[in-house]
Amino acid sequence: MSMQQHEIGAILQQVKGTMVLFLATGVGMGIGGWALLDAVTSGSGGGIGASLVAGLLLLSALVAILMAGPVVGAISGVRAELETARSLGLKSYGITGVTVLVGHIAMVVLAFFITVMGVSTGDSGGGGGGDSGDVPGVGDYLTPIVLGGLGAAFTAVAAQYAYRALAEQ
């Protein structure tokens, strides 16, 4: 195997591992958010109080999902250092940063859609149905999602650098 083939294999290993970690976290957080919202929105009550509580819980779920990005990013950065940094050298920092940014965006979008399914399909009563037009779209949160991704990418690269610096001592 040539050096270039080995490097491409290391890059693919780093990208796949990071994306799987972020997507698995997104599915898990989305299911948790969906279950929470489903528990609040299903039932006989309803009205403005239930809608307000569901909206606050949706916002809280989004904040929790965004805050998970740097934690998963730090894990990804250390993992990248342990698995591929020796073969990729300094390129590993750039690959880590870009992959974590993309992974964070994918995680948030996936978790958001799974969570919102609990709101948009949570209507259990007959007679009129729920108004799913009140559910915000992921585009409404695009700026915080990308900024959160940049924070997660920074955290990942910083964790990778710190791990490398500590390992060299």
C-alpha positions in Angstrom: 0.0 0.0 0.0 1.5 3.3 -1.0 1.8 6.3 1.4 -1.0 8.2 -0.4 -3.4 5.2 -0.2 -2.6 4.9 3.5 -3.3 8.6 4.0 -6.6 8.4 2.2 -7.6 5.4 4.3 -6.7 7.3 7.5 -8.8 10.3 6.4 -11.8 8.1 5.6 -11.5 6.3 8.9 -11.4 9.7 10.8 -14.4 11.1 8.8 -16.5 7.9 9.2 -15.8 7.6 12.9 -16.7 11.2 13.6 -19.9 11.2 11.5 -21.1 8.0 13.1 -20.5 9.4 16.5 -22.5 12.6 15.7 -25.3 10.8 13.9 -25.8 8.3 16.7 -25.9 11.1 19.2 -28.4 13.0 17.0 -30.7 10.0 16.8 -30.5 9.4 20.6 -31.1 13.0 21.5 -33.9 13.2 18.9 -35.7 10.2 20.4 -35.3 11.6 23.9 -36.8 15.0 22.7 -39.6 13.3 20.9 -40.5 11.2 23.9 -40.5 14.2 26.1 -42.7 16.3 23.8 -45.0 13.3 23.1 -45.6 12.9 26.8 -46.5 16.5 27.1 -48.6 17.0 24.0 -50.5 13.7 24.0 -53.4 13.6 26.4 -56.8 15.0 26.7 -56.0 18.6 27.9 -54.5 20.7 25.2 -55.2 24.3 24.9 -52.8 27.2 25.1 -51.1 25.9 28.2 -50.1 22.7 26.6 -48.9 24.5 23.5 -46.8 26.9 25.6 -45.2 24.0 27.6 -44.6 22.1 24.3 -42.9 25.2 22.8 -40.7 25.7 25.8 -39.7 22.1 25.8 -38.9 22.2 22.1 -36.7 25.2 22.7 -35.1 23.5 25.7 -34.5 20.4 23.6 -32.9 22.4 20.9 -30.6 24.1 23.4 -29.6 20.7 24.8 -28.9 19.4 21.3 -26.7 22.4 20.5 -24.9 22.1 23.8 -24.0 18.5 23.1 -22.0 19.4 20.0 -18.8 20.6 21.9 -18.9 17.5 24.1 -19.1 15.2 21.1 -16.6 17.3 19.3 -14.0 17.0 22.2 -14.5 13.2 22.1 -14.0 13.2 18.3 -10.9 15.3 18.6 -9.2 13.0 21.1 -10.3 10.0 19.1 -8.9 11.5 15.9 -5.6 12.1 17.7 -5.4 8.6 19.0 -6.4 6.9 15.7 -5.1 8.9 12.8 -3.0 11.9 13.8 0.3 10.0 13.5 -0.3 9.1 9.9 -1.8 12.4 8.9 0.2 14.9 10.9 -1.0 18.5 11.0 -3.6 17.8 8.3 -5.5 15.9 11.0 -6.5 19.2 12.7 -8.1 20.5 9.5 -9.9 17.2 8.9 -11.1 17.1 12.5 -12.4 20.7 12.3 -14.3 20.3 9.0 -15.7 16.9 9.9 -16.9 18.0 13.3 -18.6 21.1 11.8 -20.4 18.9 9.3 -21.2 16.2 11.8 -22.6 18.8 14.3 -24.9 20.3 11.7 -26.1 16.8 10.7 -26.6 15.8 14.3 -28.7 18.9 15.1 -30.8 18.6 12.0 -31.4 14.9 12.5 -32.2 15.4 16.2 -34.4 18.4 15.5 -36.5 16.5 12.9 -37.0 13.5 15.2 -37.9 15.8 18.1 -40.4 17.8 16.0 -42.1 14.6 14.9 -43.3 14.5 18.5 -45.0 17.9 18.1 -46.3 17.5 14.6 -47.7 14.0 15.1 -48.5 14.3 18.8 -52.2 15.2 18.2 -54.2 12.3 19.6 -57.7 13.8 19.7 -60.2 14.1 17.0 -62.1 17.1 15.9 -59.9 19.6 14.1 -56.4 18.3 14.6 -53.3 20.2 15.7 -51.8 23.2 13.9 -48.3 22.0 12.9 -47.7 25.4 11.3 -46.7 26.6 14.7 -43.7 24.3 14.7 -40.6 26.2 13.6 -38.5 24.8 10.8 -34.8 24.0 11.1 -34.1 26.9 8.8 -35.3 29.3 11.5 -32.3 28.1 13.6 -29.7 27.9 10.8 -27.4 30.6 12.3 -27.2 29.1 15.8 -26.7 25.6 14.3 -23.7 26.8 12.2 -22.3 28.8 15.1 -22.7 25.9 17.4 -20.9 23.8 14.8 -18.0 26.2 14.7 -17.8 26.0 18.5 -17.9 22.2 18.4 -15.1 22.3 15.7 -13.0 24.6 17.8 -13.5 22.4 20.8 -12.5 19.3 18.8 -9.3 20.8 17.4 -8.4 22.3 20.8 -8.9 18.9 22.5 -6.9 17.2 19.8 -4.1 19.7 20.2 -4.1 19.5 24.0 -4.0 15.7 23.9 -1.1 15.8 21.5 0.8 18.3 23.6 0.2 16.3 26.8 1.3 13.1 25.0 4.5 14.6 23.9 5.6 15.6 27.4 
